Amino acid sequence: MILIALDMPTEPVELRQWLERQLVGLDLHQLVDELAVIHGPQTTNPSLEEALGTELPVVLNGGLSQLPTPPLRTLLTHPQLLFELQERAFIDGGEHWNRVPRGPELSAAVERVQERIFQSDRIGSTPQTPPRSQSSPARPQPNSRRALIWLIPIATAAGIALFLLRPSVPDWGWEKPGVLTAGRTAAEHYLALEQAAGEFDRVTLNRPADLERRLREFRHACDALIEAPHATLSASGRQQLVDRCRLWAKKIDGHVADLKSGEKSIDQVRLDAQATVEALRRFLRDEAAKAAA
């Protein structure tokens, strides 16, 4: 067996890039085991929030490139945190994590998963169904709802489930197709964003799991908004919008934490979240009015 840790770069920039590739690759479990042997038992076991502190949202949105050395060292000396970071990057991560280069082994694993999905279609067909021809529709992609049933056991066994099963794009809010590029003017763009944000309350969420899912979708949409070009806005207008969205994202993270901890009732968390949404909608309406003036 080849030891993965022996390939760990010593140069800071290369080390961060290398660790990102491990987080989206097939061999994270082996790396965690190796680091645990190298560093031995630790006297403390911090959570990911404690280890990264205020850097956690930065890492989830933009990766490890800006992570200071002390928290990076904590990740390596407490390698179990890498599993938690992988999960959080899957659930809350920005588009950066989709752009991290994958190795040929991962690409091959994806092909095997897709082939299994294709075979499942053929197995489930009736005897009268003719074999697929080359002109048949393309195989279903790993992020389709139908594929999830097969991908969960297959991809988990391969160690790639987290980055094959990214949440599907919601049909509401800022990630709805066309919203982030809507509007011919700055005022129209702000209003399109404001109206999409208002869809948060389109349904009544009475179960904690449903509210948490809605909040996480909104949180992921914040990352999409931050990454969007906002071509109709000035450079200063775009930066102001991005800065505001980072603040909103932190608020939403707080609502999710309150919900999961049980320190607040679902009714109170819902009210807090609605207040956050209304505040950001008010900002967008004000900016639309300024741009139209």
One Martini backbone bead per residue (centre of mass of N, CA, C, O) as a GRO file, in nm:
protein
  293
    1MET     BB    1   0.095   0.037   0.023
    2ILE     BB    2   0.047   0.368  -0.035
    3LEU     BB    3   0.149   0.659   0.115
    4ILE     BB    4  -0.003   0.962   0.118
    5ALA     BB    5   0.161   1.146   0.324
    6LEU     BB    6   0.432   1.144   0.153
    7ASP     BB    7   0.293   1.364  -0.062
    8MET     BB    8   0.307   1.600   0.119
    9PRO     BB    9   0.341   1.914   0.103
   10THR     BB   10   0.541   2.202   0.221
   11GLU     BB   11   0.415   2.406   0.060
   12PRO     BB   12   0.150   2.597   0.134
   13VAL     BB   13  -0.008   2.613  -0.135
   14GLU     BB   14   0.018   2.312  -0.214
   15LEU     BB   15  -0.109   2.195   0.042
   16ARG     BB   16  -0.394   2.313   0.004
   17GLN     BB   17  -0.448   2.185  -0.272
   18TRP     BB   18  -0.403   1.892  -0.189
   19LEU     BB   19  -0.624   1.878   0.033
   20GLU     BB   20  -0.862   1.934  -0.150
   21ARG     BB   21  -0.826   1.676  -0.323
   22GLN     BB   22  -0.875   1.483  -0.086
   23LEU     BB   23  -1.171   1.581  -0.016
   24VAL     BB   24  -1.264   1.484  -0.335
   25GLY     BB   25  -1.165   1.202  -0.305
   26LEU     BB   26  -1.090   0.845  -0.240
   27ASP     BB   27  -0.851   0.875   0.019
   28LEU     BB   28  -0.932   0.999   0.296
   29HIS     BB   29  -0.936   0.763   0.495
   30GLN     BB   30  -0.636   0.698   0.472
   31LEU     BB   31  -0.526   0.972   0.557
   32VAL     BB   32  -0.651   0.981   0.837
   33ASP     BB   33  -0.506   0.730   0.944
   34GLU     BB   34  -0.217   0.833   0.904
   35LEU     BB   35  -0.238   1.094   1.078
   36ALA     BB   36  -0.312   0.949   1.341
   37VAL     BB   37  -0.039   0.804   1.365
   38ILE     BB   38   0.155   1.045   1.350
   39HIS     BB   39   0.010   1.223   1.596
   40GLY     BB   40  -0.174   1.088   1.765
   41PRO     BB   41  -0.305   1.143   2.047
   42GLN     BB   42  -0.527   1.385   2.177
   43THR     BB   43  -0.625   1.609   2.429
   44THR     BB   44  -0.811   1.726   2.205
   45ASN     BB   45  -1.164   1.774   2.050
   46PRO     BB   46  -1.249   1.963   1.822
   47SER     BB   47  -1.448   2.128   1.641
   48LEU     BB   48  -1.484   2.279   1.348
   49GLU     BB   49  -1.563   2.553   1.465
   50GLU     BB   50  -1.322   2.568   1.665
   51ALA     BB   51  -1.088   2.530   1.458
   52LEU     BB   52  -1.186   2.774   1.244
   53GLY     BB   53  -1.407   2.961   1.303
   54THR     BB   54  -1.428   3.239   1.099
   55GLU     BB   55  -1.310   3.053   0.853
   56LEU     BB   56  -1.535   2.859   0.766
   57PRO     BB   57  -1.695   3.025   0.551
   58VAL     BB   58  -1.449   3.067   0.368
   59VAL     BB   59  -1.397   2.768   0.308
   60LEU     BB   60  -1.679   2.692   0.196
   61ASN     BB   61  -1.660   2.905  -0.039
   62GLY     BB   62  -1.310   2.909  -0.117
   63GLY     BB   63  -1.144   2.732   0.058
   64LEU     BB   64  -0.788   2.696   0.165
   65SER     BB   65  -0.614   2.943   0.062
   66GLN     BB   66  -0.692   3.144   0.334
   67LEU     BB   67  -0.588   2.958   0.545
   68PRO     BB   68  -0.438   2.958   0.816
   69THR     BB   69  -0.199   2.776   0.974
   70PRO     BB   70  -0.321   2.690   1.250
   71PRO     BB   71  -0.592   2.555   1.143
   72LEU     BB   72  -0.448   2.366   0.948
   73ARG     BB   73  -0.295   2.210   1.166
   74THR     BB   74  -0.548   2.107   1.310
   75LEU     BB   75  -0.650   1.927   1.079
   76LEU     BB   76  -0.390   1.739   1.081
   77THR     BB   77  -0.394   1.665   1.402
   78HIS     BB   78  -0.729   1.636   1.347
   79PRO     BB   79  -0.841   1.435   1.103
   80GLN     BB   80  -1.149   1.395   1.162
   81LEU     BB   81  -1.225   1.682   1.051
   82LEU     BB   82  -1.223   1.609   0.747
   83PHE     BB   83  -1.496   1.473   0.740
   84GLU     BB   84  -1.660   1.722   0.826
   85LEU     BB   85  -1.563   1.907   0.597
   86GLN     BB   86  -1.671   1.737   0.366
   87GLU     BB   87  -1.969   1.756   0.448
   88ARG     BB   88  -1.993   2.068   0.450
   89ALA     BB   89  -1.910   2.109   0.154
   90PHE     BB   90  -2.154   1.956   0.045
   91ILE     BB   91  -2.383   2.126   0.186
   92ASP     BB   92  -2.235   2.446   0.199
   93GLY     BB   93  -2.078   2.472  -0.048
   94GLY     BB   94  -1.931   2.618  -0.296
   95GLU     BB   95  -1.822   2.622  -0.625
   96HIS     BB   96  -1.526   2.558  -0.570
   97TRP     BB   97  -1.564   2.244  -0.509
   98ASN     BB   98  -1.638   2.183  -0.817
   99ARG     BB   99  -1.330   2.286  -0.922
  100VAL     BB  100  -1.177   2.068  -0.810
  101PRO     BB  101  -0.955   1.856  -0.898
  102ARG     BB  102  -0.976   1.542  -1.048
  103GLY     BB  103  -0.891   1.233  -1.073
  104PRO     BB  104  -0.893   0.948  -1.266
  105GLU     BB  105  -1.025   0.766  -1.051
  106LEU     BB  106  -1.285   0.932  -1.018
  107SER     BB  107  -1.377   0.925  -1.310
  108ALA     BB  108  -1.402   0.619  -1.318
  109ALA     BB  109  -1.613   0.596  -1.093
  110VAL     BB  110  -1.831   0.757  -1.233
  111GLU     BB  111  -1.857   0.566  -1.474
  112ARG     BB  112  -1.949   0.322  -1.307
  113VAL     BB  113  -2.203   0.450  -1.195
  114GLN     BB  114  -2.337   0.514  -1.466
  115GLU     BB  115  -2.344   0.221  -1.561
  116ARG     BB  116  -2.529   0.120  -1.337
  117ILE     BB  117  -2.765   0.297  -1.413
  118PHE     BB  118  -2.801   0.190  -1.696
  119GLN     BB  119  -2.850  -0.106  -1.609
  120SER     BB  120  -3.107  -0.046  -1.441
  121ASP     BB  121  -3.283   0.027  -1.680
  122ARG     BB  122  -3.267  -0.255  -1.821
  123ILE     BB  123  -3.371  -0.431  -1.588
  124GLY     BB  124  -3.653  -0.259  -1.554
  125SER     BB  125  -3.741  -0.365  -1.810
  126THR     BB  126  -3.922  -0.506  -2.034
  127PRO     BB  127  -3.907  -0.762  -2.265
  128GLN     BB  128  -4.023  -0.565  -2.501
  129THR     BB  129  -3.784  -0.394  -2.464
  130PRO     BB  130  -3.559  -0.259  -2.639
  131PRO     BB  131  -3.261  -0.193  -2.694
  132ARG     BB  132  -3.039   0.036  -2.687
  133SER     BB  133  -2.943   0.285  -2.884
  134GLN     BB  134  -2.735   0.532  -2.999
  135SER     BB  135  -3.005   0.728  -3.014
  136SER     BB  136  -3.050   0.734  -2.738
  137PRO     BB  137  -3.073   0.862  -2.461
  138ALA     BB  138  -2.902   0.974  -2.227
  139ARG     BB  139  -2.771   0.917  -1.951
  140PRO     BB  140  -2.815   0.953  -1.640
  141GLN     BB  141  -2.734   1.164  -1.402
  142PRO     BB  142  -2.619   1.180  -1.072
  143ASN     BB  143  -2.836   1.435  -1.006
  144SER     BB  144  -3.071   1.264  -1.031
  145ARG     BB  145  -3.335   1.134  -0.870
  146ARG     BB  146  -3.327   0.843  -0.987
  147ALA     BB  147  -3.018   0.790  -0.914
  148LEU     BB  148  -3.004   0.785  -0.601
  149ILE     BB  149  -3.071   0.488  -0.536
  150TRP     BB  150  -2.792   0.389  -0.664
  151LEU     BB  151  -2.570   0.590  -0.555
  152ILE     BB  152  -2.556   0.554  -0.255
  153PRO     BB  153  -2.424   0.265  -0.233
  154ILE     BB  154  -2.205   0.300  -0.450
  155ALA     BB  155  -2.065   0.572  -0.368
  156THR     BB  156  -2.005   0.504  -0.077
  157ALA     BB  157  -1.820   0.264  -0.133
  158ALA     BB  158  -1.621   0.461  -0.303
  159GLY     BB  159  -1.611   0.757  -0.153
  160ILE     BB  160  -1.817   0.975  -0.347
  161ALA     BB  161  -2.095   1.087  -0.252
  162LEU     BB  162  -2.062   1.389  -0.177
  163PHE     BB  163  -1.974   1.473  -0.496
  164LEU     BB  164  -2.233   1.338  -0.649
  165LEU     BB  165  -2.475   1.441  -0.429
  166ARG     BB  166  -2.567   1.703  -0.494
  167PRO     BB  167  -2.787   1.921  -0.461
  168SER     BB  168  -3.052   2.014  -0.604
  169VAL     BB  169  -3.195   2.255  -0.772
  170PRO     BB  170  -3.402   2.475  -0.680
  171ASP     BB  171  -3.745   2.619  -0.747
  172TRP     BB  172  -3.617   2.863  -0.579
  173GLY     BB  173  -3.490   3.154  -0.579
  174TRP     BB  174  -3.161   3.226  -0.677
  175GLU     BB  175  -3.134   2.924  -0.825
  176LYS     BB  176  -3.322   2.990  -1.025
  177PRO     BB  177  -3.348   3.006  -1.337
  178GLY     BB  178  -3.235   3.345  -1.426
  179VAL     BB  179  -3.208   3.529  -1.171
  180LEU     BB  180  -2.889   3.613  -1.170
  181THR     BB  181  -2.959   3.753  -1.482
  182ALA     BB  182  -3.168   3.950  -1.426
  183GLY     BB  183  -3.207   4.225  -1.598
  184ARG     BB  184  -3.126   4.534  -1.771
  185THR     BB  185  -3.098   4.664  -1.491
  186ALA     BB  186  -3.023   4.733  -1.175
  187ALA     BB  187  -3.313   4.758  -1.071
  188GLU     BB  188  -3.418   4.490  -1.192
  189HIS     BB  189  -3.217   4.309  -1.048
  190TYR     BB  190  -3.292   4.370  -0.757
  191LEU     BB  191  -3.593   4.285  -0.786
  192ALA     BB  192  -3.543   3.992  -0.864
  193LEU     BB  193  -3.403   3.920  -0.597
  194GLU     BB  194  -3.632   4.003  -0.408
  195GLN     BB  195  -3.852   3.811  -0.516
  196ALA     BB  196  -3.697   3.546  -0.471
  197ALA     BB  197  -3.661   3.574  -0.162
  198GLY     BB  198  -3.978   3.569  -0.102
  199GLU     BB  199  -3.999   3.243  -0.146
  200PHE     BB  200  -3.939   3.133   0.137
  201ASP     BB  201  -4.271   3.171   0.216
  202ARG     BB  202  -4.434   2.979   0.018
  203VAL     BB  203  -4.408   2.780   0.258
  204THR     BB  204  -4.506   2.584   0.528
  205LEU     BB  205  -4.287   2.511   0.813
  206ASN     BB  206  -4.334   2.255   1.076
  207ARG     BB  207  -4.064   2.107   1.034
  208PRO     BB  208  -3.740   2.100   1.109
  209ALA     BB  209  -3.635   1.960   0.850
  210ASP     BB  210  -3.769   2.157   0.649
  211LEU     BB  211  -3.641   2.418   0.752
  212GLU     BB  212  -3.349   2.337   0.721
  213ARG     BB  213  -3.356   2.289   0.417
  214ARG     BB  214  -3.440   2.578   0.342
  215LEU     BB  215  -3.194   2.718   0.470
  216ARG     BB  216  -2.977   2.568   0.306
  217GLU     BB  217  -3.072   2.667   0.032
  218PHE     BB  218  -3.029   2.964   0.094
  219ARG     BB  219  -2.730   2.941   0.164
  220HIS     BB  220  -2.641   2.835  -0.115
  221ALA     BB  221  -2.750   3.084  -0.271
  222CYS     BB  222  -2.544   3.285  -0.160
  223ASP     BB  223  -2.306   3.164  -0.312
  224ALA     BB  224  -2.424   3.213  -0.592
  225LEU     BB  225  -2.442   3.520  -0.566
  226ILE     BB  226  -2.139   3.570  -0.517
  227GLU     BB  227  -2.052   3.434  -0.802
  228ALA     BB  228  -2.198   3.628  -0.957
  229PRO     BB  229  -2.168   3.896  -1.188
  230HIS     BB  230  -2.364   4.136  -1.209
  231ALA     BB  231  -2.357   4.317  -1.485
  232THR     BB  232  -2.551   4.574  -1.403
  233LEU     BB  233  -2.341   4.639  -1.198
  234SER     BB  234  -2.131   4.789  -1.026
  235ALA     BB  235  -1.853   4.733  -0.855
  236SER     BB  236  -1.962   4.851  -0.587
  237GLY     BB  237  -2.240   4.712  -0.595
  238ARG     BB  238  -2.139   4.423  -0.595
  239GLN     BB  239  -1.972   4.434  -0.333
  240GLN     BB  240  -2.205   4.508  -0.149
  241LEU     BB  241  -2.374   4.255  -0.207
  242VAL     BB  242  -2.164   4.048  -0.114
  243ASP     BB  243  -2.131   4.150   0.175
  244ARG     BB  244  -2.424   4.110   0.255
  245CYS     BB  245  -2.441   3.804   0.193
  246ARG     BB  246  -2.241   3.718   0.409
  247LEU     BB  247  -2.417   3.811   0.642
  248TRP     BB  248  -2.664   3.639   0.575
  249ALA     BB  249  -2.522   3.367   0.596
  250LYS     BB  250  -2.460   3.389   0.898
  251LYS     BB  251  -2.749   3.404   0.989
  252ILE     BB  252  -2.837   3.130   0.876
  253ASP     BB  253  -2.639   2.961   1.035
  254GLY     BB  254  -2.770   3.041   1.307
  255HIS     BB  255  -3.048   2.917   1.256
  256VAL     BB  256  -2.952   2.628   1.223
  257ALA     BB  257  -2.819   2.604   1.501
  258ASP     BB  258  -3.075   2.658   1.667
  259LEU     BB  259  -3.235   2.418   1.557
  260LYS     BB  260  -3.030   2.185   1.634
  261SER     BB  261  -3.003   2.253   1.948
  262GLY     BB  262  -3.300   2.349   2.077
  263GLU     BB  263  -3.299   2.645   2.207
  264LYS     BB  264  -3.516   2.682   1.985
  265SER     BB  265  -3.793   2.705   1.844
  266ILE     BB  266  -3.936   2.675   1.543
  267ASP     BB  267  -4.094   2.939   1.560
  268GLN     BB  268  -3.851   3.122   1.628
  269VAL     BB  269  -3.674   3.053   1.387
  270ARG     BB  270  -3.874   3.140   1.173
  271LEU     BB  271  -3.888   3.436   1.262
  272ASP     BB  272  -3.588   3.498   1.230
  273ALA     BB  273  -3.573   3.426   0.929
  274GLN     BB  274  -3.786   3.629   0.832
  275ALA     BB  275  -3.626   3.876   0.925
  276THR     BB  276  -3.384   3.833   0.743
  277VAL     BB  277  -3.536   3.835   0.474
  278GLU     BB  278  -3.663   4.117   0.507
  279ALA     BB  279  -3.395   4.275   0.527
  280LEU     BB  280  -3.286   4.195   0.245
  281ARG     BB  281  -3.528   4.300   0.085
  282ARG     BB  282  -3.503   4.592   0.172
  283PHE     BB  283  -3.227   4.642   0.050
  284LEU     BB  284  -3.307   4.575  -0.246
  285ARG     BB  285  -3.523   4.793  -0.272
  286ASP     BB  286  -3.342   5.037  -0.212
  287GLU     BB  287  -3.141   4.987  -0.447
  288ALA     BB  288  -3.350   5.009  -0.670
  289ALA     BB  289  -3.434   5.300  -0.613
  290LYS     BB  290  -3.154   5.427  -0.656
  291ALA     BB  291  -3.109   5.320  -0.950
  292ALA     BB  292  -3.382   5.467  -1.064
  293ALA     BB  293  -3.313   5.779  -0.992
   0.00000   0.00000   0.00000
